[in-house]
Amino acid sequence: MCVLDAASGLPVRSAIDTVERFQGGERTVILVSATESDRGYLLASSEFLLDPRRLTVALSRAKRKTILVASRTIFELFSPHEEVFLNSQLWKNLLLRTCTTRLWESERAGTLVTA
C-alpha cells in the first residue's frame, strides 16, 4: 500500500483506502475522514458507520500521528436505540478527551468550521 524510494527508504506514494483494508497494517500517519453530516443517514447507517471496532482500527493504525477530520454531527448524534447511543458515546468521549484546545475557527459558505 506504500511505495518506498529504494535509495532513501522514504515513501514515494502513500496509501488511500478503507479502514477494513488497513486491518493489521500500520502507517506513519493516518488521516481518518468521518465527514457525513446528514443525521438521517448517520442514524440509518449507524450500525456500520459508528461500529466501535471500525473506530478502534482507524485510530490504532498510526505509528506517529492520527488526524481525524469529522463532522460536528457525528459528535452530536443522539439515538434512543441503545446500541447506537452507546456507539455514539465513543465518538463524544473521543472529542471531549482529545480535542481540548481549539486551534482555529472560521466561517465557510455560511457554516462554522472549527479545528
N, C-alpha and C positions, 0 to 999 in steps of 0.2 A: 504493500500500500504506500510505500515511500521509496523514492529512488534516491540513492546516495551518490555523491561525487566520489569516484574511486580514489582520487588523489587526496582530497581533504577529509573525506568521511562525513561531510555536511550534506544536509538534504538539498536536493535539486528540485524535487517536486514532492508535495505532501499529499496526503490522502483526504478525500472528502467522501464521507459515507455515513451510513445509518449507525445508530447505537448498536444494533444487533451484529453488524459486521465487525465492530471493534471488540466484541466479546472476546476476552482472553488476550487481547493485544494492548500495547501501550504506545503513547506518543509523547514527545516532549511537551507540546502544548495542545490542549483540546479546546475547541470552541463549540459550545452547546447552544443551539438555537431553539428556543421554545417561545415562538412569537405569535402563536394563534391567539386572537383576541375576541373571537366570536363565542360568547358564553354558551349559546345553544349547542354549537359544535363541540366545545370542550366537554360539556356535560354528556352529550351523546357518545363521544369517543373517549370518555374519561377512563374506562377500563383499560384502554390501550395507552393513551397519552400520559396518564398520571400513574401508571404502574410503577410502584416503588423500585422494582428490580431494574427497570429501564433507567430510572434516575441514578441508582447506585452505579450501574455500569458507566453511564455518561460521566459521572463525577469522579470515578476512580481510575480512569484510563490515563490521566495525565501524569507525567513524571515530574514536571516543574510547575505548570500553570494550567488552570482551568478558567476559561472565560465563559460566563453564562449570559446570554442575551435573551431576555424574556419579556413577554407582555405583562403589564400590571394585572390584567385579567386573570392570569394563572394564579397569582398570589391572593387574589380577592375572591376566588371561586368558592361558592357555598352550595352544598347539596344536602338534602335530607337523607339521601341514601348513605348508609353507614360506611360502606367501603370507600365510596367516592370521597366522603367527608374526611376519613382518616388519611387517604392518599393525598388529598389536597393540603392537609395539615403538614405533611412533609415539606411541601413547597413553601408554605408560610414560615415554618421553622427555619428553612434554609435562608429565606430573606431576612428574617429577624436576627438570626445569629451570625450571618456572614456579611451582610450588606449594612454595616453600621455607620459608614461615612459617605455622605453624598459628595460625589466627585464633580457633577455637572448637572445643570438643568436648563432647558430651553424649550421654546415652543416651535413645533414644526408642523406646518399645514394645519394649524388650529388644534394640535394635540400636544399636551405637555409630555416632554421626554426627559427622563431623569436617569442619571448614571451614578 
